[in-house]
Amino acid sequence: MKKLRSSVSYPRQPSLQNFDTTDDMELESPFFSQPDLSTESKTCSKFTHHWSHKIHPHFHEEPTAKAEVAPVGAAGVLIGDTKTSDCNTSRYGRYWTFFQRAKQARVEPGLVKTEVLHEEAINTATCFKILKSLGMKKHCQVKVLMSNLCNLAWNHQDMVLTVIQQYLQENDKQLATKHKFRILKVLETIITSGPFLSEHWIQTVISLALQHMIQVTVLEEVYQNAASDLLVAVWMHSSEPVMSKLFSMLCTGKFPHRSVLYTMGKIIFKAENNETMHIGYPPWNSSRENRNQRSILARVMKTRNNNQTPVTSAYDTWESHLFQVGAMSAHSLTEKTWREELNREIRKGDCSYPGQSSEKACLYMYYGVVLRASNNRLLVRENLRTLLGTSHQHAFQREGMAITFGLAATRHLAIVCSVLEEFGKTVILGKNLICNIDQYLEDIHWKWASSTVLLCYGHVAYHRRDSILTLADNIASRIVCYFQGSHWDGPLKKSFLTSTLMLIAAINNNKEVKSYKFSQKPWLVLCLMKLIEKEPQDTLCTSARQDAMQAIVGLSKLKPHLEVKEKSKLLYNCFQSIFTLPLVKNLEKHTCLMMDPPNIQVLYKQTVHALDQVLQGFLYENPDPEEVHYILEQMVIWMDSELSHVRQRAVRSSTNLLKFIVEKFSFKSKKKFTRLGCLVGILGMFCGDPDDATRQQAMEGMFYLYTILLWQKGLHHEAEAKLKENKRTLFICPSGRELASQTTNFCSSSSHIVKIFGDHFNVSQLKDLTMTVVDNLHCTCLFRAQTAAKMMYNIFEFYGNQLKEVREIGKRIYLQLGLIRHMAVKKAALLAISLLVQQHTQEVVFTFLEFSISMNRDIMELWKAVGSNHQICAKVLHLLLEKLGHRPSLEELINLRATFSESLAAMNILYELIFVPEYQNALKMIFPQFFFSMVTQIHYVSELKLQKENCSISVEAVKSLFSKNRFWKEFAYLELQDAWTQLATPISFFQGVSLLSRAMVDYNFPHIPGIMLHSISMLQMKEERQRMVAMIFFTEFLRSPLASKLLPRSSVLAHLYKGIEDSNLMVRVVSLHCFSNIVHSPEKGGLLRAQLPAILDALYDPREMVIMASLSALSSILYQLGKKSIGPFSLDIALSLRPFFDDDREIIRGTAIHVFGILVGSIETKESPLMKEQVCRSLIPLLFRLMDQEVDVVKKAKFAFFRCASFLKWKELEKLFRRIAWEEGLQALHNIWKCFMENMFSKMDLFLSQALNYVYSKQWSMRTAAALYIGHTINLLPYAVSRVLDGKGLILLYEAFAKLEEDEEKFIRHVATAHFTSLQRMAQLM
């Protein structure tokens, strides 16, 4: 017999879950609960006659009452029992009767072998008993029987089919409906799972199925569907006989039976589903609605290769046959009975039993082809309106209407569009005019009418795909309008996506699409973008994301291209919607309560694959390397996520995109990846990711980038070898993770990444890599920021000398430094900067200088890193001093429109570097240049009349050069003479410079020779400011012993003569004044000393003017003589000046104190004891003058008091200076008294006696100072005072306190009263 082989592969073990769909089938044992058929049964007698000659040789003994082990058939079915009971014996007897009859029959032993006959007999008997037992109860046992029968049919198909056929024919009237239903389901499974079916059985089963398809039973549609499913199973082996029968039943002129529609629907669906598997749409979701949508999308999305030539599908074949059916049935539209039957079937809203969706789909399809074939336009319009007036509640109703409209549109496009437009305006868009929105939504039959209209437009687009280019914009505008104007829910979104996909596919499949401009593309993209954005971020239960992105892929192939802003927002929404989803295992938890849950694993993979297609679609739209860089840049924010699964998804998408480029574009495109360095930098960050999967994906992406690089460098053979090696070494990880490549391990470290790519990079690519790495320093992920810092270090280490545009790199580093969150990363970045500055010192210094106009922590850390190499520090300082010397005027700055002054910025940073330990050695080396530049900078800043802050910085820099280097005597000299204020004032600036130089000369400042030599070089400069300051330093330093041996007299005179001829008046005056210096006129010393007696005599003149002139002359002579030959007159001058300390005239008092301070500073410490005694006797008056009412007197008293302390060589002069200079109030007096007593304790009696004299002073400030001093002394040093005080002295103290207690000043009275108790305690010690 000829047998037909099937091209469809079938499973060995069929599924039997739906064999019994009834709810009340609690069955008993399949063998022994139900009595046997009558012994007169034709089936039984016929089997006995047919098989008796094959069975009888094996049964020679009678059955006994003893238990026997029953034989087991080939299918493993038990046909006996081992229990010894009457019941079992009777049951076993019935089997034995059958075999006895077979024994009595005639047999010819030579025809067949005994073993084969024995097996066939047992199989036949087993099959017969299973069929009979299917009518019994116990559903679970029925399933086992069905499975055993199917297994038996796998090897003995003809025998099983023969038994089933004869069993049904001879017992049709006796079998219950449920029993026959089960036999039909078994028969369907046998045929479906069988590898082939002979022509005889094809015809036989078709007849059997057609017979039972139209029977009316108690199971109603369920029974008819079982027969229809049997017909579908036959169709899978041979389609032509089945389809000829079905088409003949459709063309009878009557309304087709529902089983015909059900069968047609199932066949069409199976054909389309088979195609769907081949084009990438597996049936991952078992819901009928999703399956129907997938089958629709499968039809419209298929293309061959990369061109847009449609592929002829099985659906197109069905469509052509259906058109013929419609043409033959078109006249039925005018028949009342036919229309009533049609409307009744359409209005059935129940879709509870399995397969009804297929029946309904075929019903609507049949309706559509009939309307299409009709030539009565009015009748077509009326039917379409009536169809839209039915319920829109269920998905199969909405999809069915869309199918009908789509088919009708193939001939009646204008009518279809008119009906849809009318329905949309009146019912959907006009719903707010005719009723309340809440009432509209409550009407469940009309709630999703807009979804129906959307689907209708999609089917119209598909069925009119040949002329779609003229319709696309209108259809798209309607889709957008109805979608935006409706309530967004699940059905609406699904309908919108389905219609959009059908429209886009129809456009793309058109041959003239390349020249077509789709004007509605931006609006569709906007809707898709909003839809993706509105999807829940914590669940993935539908294919909405996937379908939306598939639509975007289709739109990316159409013109016009998306704007950059639109594309950026679209990519952001796609990445946000997918990358931020929870882990797949967490997504699965959301579906545990769903009745029909999707396969989350497959759904997630499909959605991610759709995202990859979106990215690839953009590359197809714009095949440019810049597009790749743009897309990867959009992923950076997701790569920077702290969540490992978000990073992993972003890196995976990036790697897949690069892989796609390597396979499709890299080797063929003429355009080069000019920004390959950026891509290496972006992915290179993740080669150190703690997550294994992310790290592996990143290394694989680096491999593809390296392949692209080799190809662009012309190393084609090496690139191809790398790819082949990668393919060979792909392996599956033992832990079951995704595929990984051993060859990607070459990027396992940051130094290796930099090395292998840097060796091939040009200057521009190195810059891009560096910039990208720098931009990643501020990442929130610690590992990524650390990797960036390491890569930056390696770049500077290996290729620092090749870098160009270093200033731009330096700017980027500074901007990123303040954003770095991890201290370890910041330290690593600063260490890398120390490498860069070694190779590009000038560029780095000038770059960082731009940000130094206002200092902050970050810029200081940069400068510390710059100076970390001691060999570079001096060069850095020289460059800064060079910029400091470029001092444009204010007008020049305005004309140049400079955003900042390099000179001011250099001043700021140089001031800060004074306190940085890394620069200390370099500062000592260039101290003269540094000092001179800062002094001249003070004058420049004051001339610009900028904020006081700028001027104070330059002054503070000069002050810090003294204090930081422990030159406290010079610093005190300048501070106590208010030299800093004079320096900061333009009018008194040069006077302050003079004080500055005199302080250094008086205390033998060690840097005088260096400053003097630098000043000589500055005398040649064009800038007048520098020449004036240089000349002042030069002339003042000539008095210093350190400078006297530095230059010969002739050289000094040459510089002075040149100064006289200088164009600047100040330089000429200072030069002329220097000729009167005693250094150049030794005989002048004697003349000056000869004038001293007359000047001292003039001090006794009562006239104030004469006294002031004498003090001024005395001050000038002391300055001119210096420390030479003043000794003999020092005591006389001291004795002459001391009485003026208490003069009532503050100007004379202050001047005398100041001259005394100059005198003490000009005498040598090895002077006579008498001079020291006079200095000691001056301490109390000077100390008390610290409380003088006049501020100027106080300042001069501080200066003279510190000079005396220095002359007497007090300990801790630095501490004393701080207390004198900066402390105020009673606390300052207490601290000064403490230092005073620590150094002059032996003179306590002298100081007490002097203090007692001031108790009777006319000046209340002196009385206050005396009271405080005496009170402090007797309170804190009672024992010491008691030892130096006698009875007469004690009486004087009592009298002094009595006088103070009666003083007119309240504070003095309070001090005296407070310390009177101390006086009494001290008296008790005597």
Salt bridges, closest charged atoms under 4 A:
ASP20 OD2 - HIS139 ND1 3.28
ASP20 OD2 - ARG182 NH2 2.41
ASP24 OD1 - LYS178 NZ 3.05
ASP36 OD2 - ARG94 NE 3.83
ASP36 OD1 - LYS132 NZ 1.74
GLU119 OE2 - HIS156 NE2 3.92
GLU120 OE1 - LYS54 NZ 3.73
ASP172 OD1 - LYS180 NZ 3.51
GLU188 OE1 - LYS185 NZ 2.92
ASP229 OD2 - LYS185 NZ 3.48
ASP229 OD1 - LYS266 NZ 3.82
GLU272 OE2 - ARG299 NH1 2.94
GLU275 OE1 - LYS302 NZ 2.93
ASP316 OD1 - ARG465 NH2 3.65
GLU319 OE2 - HIS463 ND1 3.16
GLU341 OE1 - ARG344 NH2 1.81
GLU345 OE2 - LYS348 NZ 3.39
GLU359 OE1 - ARG258 NH2 2.76
GLU421 OE2 - LYS425 NZ 3.69
GLU421 OE1 - ARG478 NE 2.63
GLU422 OE1 - ARG385 NH2 3.04
GLU533 OE1 - LYS530 NZ 3.99
GLU535 OE2 - LYS493 NZ 2.81
GLU535 OE1 - ARG545 NH1 4.00
ASP547 OD1 - ARG294 NH2 3.42
ASP612 OD2 - ARG652 NH1 3.18
GLU621 OE2 - HIS561 ND1 2.94
ASP624 OD2 - LYS671 NZ 3.15
GLU626 OE1 - ARG675 NH1 3.71
GLU627 OE2 - LYS567 NZ 2.79
GLU633 OE2 - HIS629 ND1 3.58
GLU633 OE2 - ARG675 NH2 3.95
ASP640 OD1 - ARG784 NH1 3.17
ASP689 OD2 - ARG647 NE 2.80
ASP692 OD1 - ARG695 NH2 2.35
ASP692 OD2 - ARG737 NH1 3.44
ASP759 OD1 - LYS755 NZ 3.94
ASP775 OD2 - ARG812 NH1 2.75
GLU805 OE1 - LYS767 NZ 2.58
GLU808 OE1 - LYS767 NZ 3.10
GLU850 OE2 - ARG807 NH2 2.73
GLU850 OE1 - LYS811 NZ 3.68
ASP858 OD1 - LYS826 NZ 3.63
GLU861 OE1 - LYS826 NZ 3.62
GLU861 OE2 - ARG857 NE 3.54
GLU902 OE1 - LYS883 NZ 2.98
GLU943 OE2 - HIS939 ND1 3.62
GLU943 OE1 - ARG1025 NH2 2.54
GLU956 OE2 - LYS959 NZ 3.15
ASP978 OD2 - LYS1195 NZ 3.36
ASP1002 OD2 - ARG1203 NH2 3.23
GLU1023 OE1 - ARG887 NH1 3.20
GLU1023 OE2 - ARG1025 NH1 2.50
GLU1036 OE2 - ARG998 NE 3.74
GLU1036 OE1 - ARG1039 NE 3.70
ASP1062 OD2 - ARG1027 NE 2.96
ASP1101 OD1 - ARG1103 NE 2.99
ASP1142 OD1 - ARG1185 NH2 3.18
ASP1143 OD1 - ARG1145 NE 2.99
GLU1173 OE2 - ARG1177 NE 3.30
GLU1173 OE1 - LYS1243 NZ 3.32
ASP1188 OD2 - ARG1149 NE 3.10
ASP1188 OD2 - ARG1185 NH1 2.56
ASP1192 OD2 - LYS1196 NZ 3.14
GLU1212 OE1 - LYS1215 NZ 3.09
GLU1214 OE1 - ARG966 NH2 2.61
GLU1214 OE2 - ARG1218 NH2 2.34
ASP1303 OD2 - ARG1263 NE 2.61
GLU1304 OE2 - ARG1263 NH2 3.80
